[in-house]
Amino acid sequence: MDSEIKDKIPAGAAEILERLRDAGYEAYVVGGCVRDCLLGRTPADWDITTSARPQQIKELFKHTVDTGIKHGTVTVLHRHKGVITPYEVTTYRIDGEYEDGRHPKQVSFTSELSEDLRRRDFTINAMAYAPGEGLVDLYGGVKDLEDKVIRCVGDPEERFSEDALRMMRAIRFSAQLGAEIEKTTWKAVCKMADNIAMVSAERIRVELEKLILSPEPGRFRLFYESGLTRHFLPEWEGCVNTTQENPHHCYNVSDHLLKAVESVDRRETAEDYPEDTERVFRLLRLTMLLHDIAKPLTKTVDEDGIAHFKGHPELGAQMAEEILRRLKYDNDTIRGVSHLIYHHEERFPADRRSVRRALNRIGEEYFPMFFHIQRADMRAQSTFMRKDKEQRLKELRELWEQTLADRHCVSLKTLAVKGADLMAAGMKPGPEIGRTLGRMLEDVLDEPSHNDKEYLLKRYLP
């Protein structure tokens, strides 16, 4: 176990530990980095905890930043071959009363590592390690990792009153690690769910997204079962209560949404977007989480007892935009998700003309994502007409690939005539230029060989 951690500690963190210890202080790597090492993963961040006080840390290192000195944290900037790596070094501390569900009113420093570890959220995050000394595991973190259990350190209600976001973190860790939440910890989540209202939208977004991108995004249902979604995604309750009496479906709306999220595969995404896999994977999973969010508001049942959801893509795009803005997402993500939801149910014939027009409507950037979305949607449905649906997607993709190979024009970007050409030919600046270019593009979408400057100017100019 010692080598699992020691061999992964980067040179910068090892040097900081050594200098602190040589100066007579205790020092350990702590928290998530220790957990990840024990799981066989390479940590993204290395946090260090020490008995040294902030001022003593600053005296030992030339380059530091007072990132959270009030709470005992100094960032040490380690330089190696011109590359600067920041390491957060925090003094052992005991937190005082929490007033805002996140920050302690005051902290007091301590010389005891055990006091520092007992304030941490979960046992799997309350382990420390130092070369030469080994692992410090006072709360059974190793066993909980082995047993795949998420358990609070000490009293769960006390931990969640200190930081309400820890309730979402418990569920997120369960999804990332395939772990179960310990009974007392889960009861406290359900009891204190309303406290999540004190947490900022930005912090909620981070935990939500980490879960959605995890190996088990279906554990999102624990957000609902605990009562947390009432505060950050109240629209979800309608999805839980909406059934789909339709031969194409076998789940209610919420279960269909989560099955669709699970059906977005990172490896498949990488095949189409090898250089942009993570961004697109995130966009696709967020899209599938919300693609049918408007179904509860659009459901009708015909005389044969068949459910229909007319207009749900259009309304869903609007709702998704509102939800993502509420969660403080960036404009590019909001635009992409709402656009994909708007088009997610498009149906068009498997011929080249129809594919060119769909490319024009959906956009060249988003069109490959369209295939991933329809495939994920299909996988989350019943097996009714499954082979026909798979064949249709296969044919559409082949037609799209042919269109790319033949470099057919599908947008104004590659139209042979530009606005400047029309003005050079005598057309006055104004809306008529846009209308004329639009007519030319319509012609070219029907017949790609017409994308010829001489032909288009002759045909569409007086």
Number of C-alpha atoms within 10 A of each C-alpha: 9 14 12 15 24 17 11 16 21 11 12 19 21 17 13 23 22 18 15 20 17 10 11 11 17 20 26 29 25 22 24 19 25 28 23 17 19 19 16 11 14 15 16 8 12 19 19 26 25 27 24 25 21 22 11 14 25 17 10 15 15 10 13 19 14 14 14 14 16 12 20 24 22 24 24 25 19 20 12 10 5 7 8 12 13 19 20 21 30 25 27 27 25 18 17 13 13 15 13 15 20 17 15 16 11 13 16 13 19 17 16 14 20 18 15 21 26 20 18 17 26 28 26 29 25 27 27 25 22 22 18 8 9 15 19 18 18 16 21 16 23 20 13 18 19 12 11 19 23 28 26 30 23 16 13 22 18 16 22 24 21 22 21 24 22 22 29 25 20 24 25 27 22 22 23 17 16 16 20 18 19 15 12 13 23 21 15 20 28 17 13 19 22 16 19 26 16 14 17 14 17 13 13 18 17 15 19 21 15 17 23 24 21 18 16 19 25 18 19 19 17 19 22 17 10 21 19 22 20 17 15 20 15 14 17 21 15 16 21 18 11 16 20 20 15 15 13 15 18 17 19 15 23 22 17 26 27 22 22 28 27 22 20 22 15 17 12 13 20 15 10 14 16 12 10 11 17 15 12 21 22 18 18 27 27 24 26 28 23 26 30 25 25 26 23 21 16 16 16 13 13 8 6 6 10 12 18 16 16 14 14 23 25 16 19 22 28 16 21 26 21 14 18 22 15 14 19 16 17 10 12 9 19 21 15 20 25 26 21 23 29 21 21 24 15 12 10 12 12 17 12 18 17 17 21 25 17 21 22 18 14 20 15 15 10 16 20 18 21 22 16 22 26 20 17 22 22 22 18 22 18 15 14 14 11 14 9 10 15 14 11 16 16 14 15 19 18 14 19 21 13 13 19 14 9 10 11 18 23 25 19 16 9 13 20 20 20 15 15 12 14 20 13 9 11 11 15 11 12 9 8 12 17 15 11 17 20 15 13 22 25 16 15 23 25 15 15 19 12 18 20 13 13 11 14 21 17 9 9 12 11 7
